Amino acid sequence: MVQGTVNWNTEITKEWLQSYVDDWVKFYKKETTQGKVASYIPVLKQANPNHLGISIIGKNGMTVHSGDVGIPFTIQSISKIFSFIVACIERGVAYVLDRVDVEPTGEAFNSIMHLEMRKIKKPFNPFINAGAITVTSLLNGKNSSEKLEALFELFTKILGYRPHINKDVYVSERETSVRNRAIGYYLVELGYLESELELTLETYFKQCSIEVTTEDLAKLGLVLANDGMNPHTNEEIIPRNVVRLAKALMLTCGMYDASGKFAAYVGIPAKSGVSGGIIATAPPRVRDEVLPFVEGCGIGLYGPALDDKGNSIAGIKLLKHIATKWDLSIF
């Protein structure tokens, strides 16, 4: 039974937090049976649907890991946050926003219906596939390695190591992603792409196939929570205006076409991927009572069993529970 109302008005210790989070992960792990792993990318079907893990890293150094946290998985659509950030740094925010909008769609992430029916001049936001592919075309470089170099440099600066591309997942995506190719050809017809289609798609498939862990996502989320600053060195890694724009997009568009409900019921910026990953960022809060991670934190979750929207079914429920108990909502 998940632990109920918690009185945090006492000293908060790592051991105490660990006990609660372990209990919550154990409770919500049974929800994995209600979801299914992604099947449209063949390699992702190999994931264990019963896995559920979470890492939380606070600005003050407090760290909690629970569940299946040591399992590497591909970043998938979570990469869209950081390709957008890199594009804004390289090309300027105004240039990027002239080519992709910041509006929610209410449609599936891999839909092009809104482009066809509404005859808009640019994709609705950089987190749907049409917008993300457009953003990838804006990255500097003559080949996919050059285009992704700034992204890898950003990850290396935050994570302390250079992550790698899972070649099996990359090949699986490249050989089976008919829908993304269709989206790509449509973008070419409309004149949205700034690099050749095959180069753009190769780069896009590779960025989605970068391998991470829950701890990596928590570290990335912590920098976002701290408005782009490394909380331990006070070094600016990402410009504040770019981070705040990215977090606004995470809140309004980050959970596919379930983003509105997530914003209402969880209330923190987050982004999911079809491998089962979720990155979330809780900024500092002003509260009278003592609460965990009141100075802000980054959260990384992994639960490959997905709901019908493409989000980790147990991961969302676990994150909602934690956000409620710890009053993480930005509202």
Number of C-alpha atoms within 10 A of each C-alpha: 8 14 11 8 7 10 10 13 10 9 10 13 10 12 10 10 15 15 13 17 23 17 16 21 22 18 15 20 21 13 18 23 13 12 20 19 25 23 12 14 20 15 16 21 16 12 16 14 21 18 20 30 26 30 26 26 25 25 22 13 12 14 19 19 20 22 19 19 19 16 13 16 21 26 26 23 27 25 23 28 21 20 25 28 23 25 23 24 16 15 13 13 16 9 13 20 15 10 20 22 16 18 13 19 19 13 14 15 21 15 16 20 12 14 18 10 8 8 11 12 14 19 27 20 23 29 30 25 23 26 26 23 27 30 30 28 23 25 27 19 14 11 14 21 13 13 24 20 15 20 19 19 14 19 18 13 12 19 17 11 12 12 16 14 17 19 13 13 23 22 18 17 23 18 11 13 15 12 13 21 15 13 19 23 15 17 21 16 10 14 11 22 21 16 19 13 18 13 15 24 22 18 23 30 22 25 29 23 26 21 19 22 23 27 25 24 27 27 27 25 30 30 24 28 28 24 21 22 20 21 17 9 7 10 10 14 16 18 14 15 12 21 24 16 15 22 23 16 22 25 23 26 29 33 28 26 20 18 24 18 12 21 21 12 14 24 22 25 28 30 27 29 26 27 30 30 30 29 29 28 30 27 25 17 16 7 9 7 10 14 20 19 24 20 16 22 29 29 29 31 32 30 30 32 29 26 19 10 15 24 28 32 25 31 30 21 17 24 24 18 17 16 18 14 16 15 19 25 18 15 10
